[in-house]
Structure formats: structure tokens, C-alpha cells
Amino acid sequence: MPLAPADKQPLRAERLREQLGRLGGTPFKLGELKNALAGDVLLPVSELNRLRREVVRELETQRALPKRWSVECGGRNAEGGIADPTRSPVIPHAALRTPHLIVLVRDLGQLDAALQCGVETLYCEFEDPKKYREAVVRFRSSPLRTAQAECFVAPPRVFKMGEEWTLKQVRSSEADGYLVRNYDHLAFFAKERCIGDYSLNIANRLTADYFKNKFSLERVTASYDLNFTQLEALLQAAPPEWFEVTIHQHMPMFHMEHCVFCAFLSTGTDYTNCGRPCDKHDLKLRDRVGAEHPVKADAGCRNTVFNALAQTGADYVSRMLALGLRHFRLEFLNETPDQAAQTIEKYRQLLRGEITGPQLWRELKLLNQLGVTRGQIGAPARS
């Protein structure tokens, strides 16, 4: 619409700011406004409103588009060698929204250590769900707990018909929310706050959207089957605030019905007469090269074997931050409280850009690997 001469109320900067700044209900706000109009001219209010709505639509369209590719020539690193383009430099992240560290603990000692470190989001995954109530009470009564701190608890990963009692035990803890692992959990905890765990196999944008929005999950955990190139594509294809990524863990290698505790530490035959040695003993399986892989039992007497060595995705954290990811999970297994506290502090330094990924995994003696295998996560081979 062409401008018209104004007898009164010409388009001054104040009037333009008033009309164009009405952006309630949108993710935008009006920043700087430059008025280059000359003379006393006007437009109807309806036309200004139409212009504002059109601008908002175009901005939302632009935000939804994937990021455009850019080609960068490889430079040289500090040692004079060719820089690796798959490695993002570690930069201070003060200008970005503060990354959020989530810690999964498996005993009360680790819980206390995380609280001492000021961790604000805790997941509890105990072998016996009856202990969740004690953990939640301990968490809420701790003088070290911050006002924003939350405690989620995890139901047993495997669920079979007739085992609803395990889910009732978990819910009776009255935790702030639940880490759900399968469809039975999604149905049972449908009215509660829930985070989707990696076993939902969130490996692409469609799956992320389905679980996140159909089941009203607060976040979903990226699948462990993704290599970093695929994880990067996922964070670009869907809002990064939907996701959390596990960057420190002992990888669970397999689950089994056979109970090693009952077979080797008891004269009983099942849970009715075994005396529950899993409550009293730590157990590890030694492989052919001498590595000792921890074994954990759940409420249904199923055993999970974990990798002996914790692994880290520290090398990729800087790039994940640049992609907008802000929720990072650490999972402890059999670490002592002191080891847990040291690990939390090192990852905080990493997220602040104070140390590099290689510095972290060398100091903590971790396996430099994110996801199931290094071959899947590593960058594609280059000739």
C-alpha cells in the first residue's frame, strides 16, 4: 500500500515502535528500530498490523529451515600441522545459555556427592526400587539442595506382564519425575513428569517428535546407536532443547535373565530362597584380557553387564554446544563419592571451556568414545 500524506498522527518512530512491537504470543521482541521516512506520511493501522504479521511468519519460516552448508579451507593448528575440521576448537561459552549437567547415581553415597557439588537435576537408578523413597527423602531434606534442584527416579529397564508392582514401588517414592524406558512406562507414568531414556531409540527427527510430543515428555535422550555425524544431523533437524545426550557412562553391554548372583553367591534357586546376595555384594565378570565388567541386578532378578571402563564424549561437547544442545548427562556406576565429585567438577570445567576434551579423558583415564563403538561415532575416513 502506498504511503499517504498525513494531516495528523504521522508515522513517527514512537508510533512505529508501538505498532510493530506488539509481538506477544511470538518468540520475538522488537529491538532497534530505524525510521527512514521523510515528511509527514501515514499508513492505516490495519496495514501496519498486516506488515507485522507477515514479518513474523517469514521469521518463523527462516528459523525452521536447516542450517546452510559452508565450505571452510583447512587451516593449521598450533603445532603447525593441518587442522582437523571435525574437531571444533574449545571456546569460552559465557555468551551462550548456561549448559545443564544431569547426573545419574546408583547409590546414596553418589547422591550425597552430587548434592555437595550443587547438581540441580539428579536421576536415581537403584537396584532395589524400595530404596527410592529413602533417596527422595534424603534429597529433599539435604541442606545442600538448591531451590531449583529436582530428583527423578528410573523404573527397571525391562518390564514384563504381572510386574506392575515394580512400577507402583517406583511411583510411591513421590519423586519429581521419572526416567521412562519403554511403552509400559509411558502408559503407567502418563500423568507424571517424564524424561525419555535412550532405550526409546530416538535416532531421527520423526521419532523424536513422536515421543516428545505424543507423550508430553520434557526431553528425550538421543540413541546410543548414533555416530556423531548422525547426532549432529539430529540436533540440526529438530529443536536441540528437546534432547539430552549422555557424555559419560559405563556402556550397558547386555541384559540377561540368568542371575549370576544367585548362581555363584547362593545355594538357592530363585528370589524366594537366594537370600538376595545382590543386596550385599558387588560382582564383576572378568574377560579373557583381564577386564572386570560390573554386573547389576534389578527388581526382577535380571542382570545387566556394564563395560569395565567408563567412556566419554568430551571431544564432541564443544560442537554440541555450538549446535544449541544444553542438557548433558553423566551416569555413574560403581564410582566412589570422591570419584563422582571429581568427575562432576571436570565436566563442569569442560562445559565452561576451561579444559579440552583430551585433557578431561586423559586426567580421568576414560575411554575416548561416544555411543556404542568408536567406529560408529568417529568421523568418516578421509584419504
Secondary structure, 3 states (H helix, E strand, C coil): CCCEECCCCCCCHHHHHHHHCCCCCCCCCCCCCCCCCCCCEECCHHHHHHHHHHHHHHHHHHHHCCCCCCCCCCCECCCCCECCCCCCCCCCCCCCCCCEEEEEECCHHHHHHHHHCCCCEEEECCCCHHHHHHHHHHHHHCCCCCCCCEEEECCCCCCCCCCHHHHHHHHCCCCCEEEECCHHHHHHCCCCCEEECHHHCECCHHHHHHHHHHCCCCEEEECCCCCHHHHHHHHHHCCHHHEEEEEEECCEEEEECCCHHHHHHCCCCCCCCCCCHHHCCCEEEECCCCCEEEEEECCCCCEEEECCCCEECHHHHHHHHHCCCCEEEEECCCCCHHHHHHHHHHHHHHHCCCCCHHHHHHHCCCEECCCCCHHHHCCCCCC
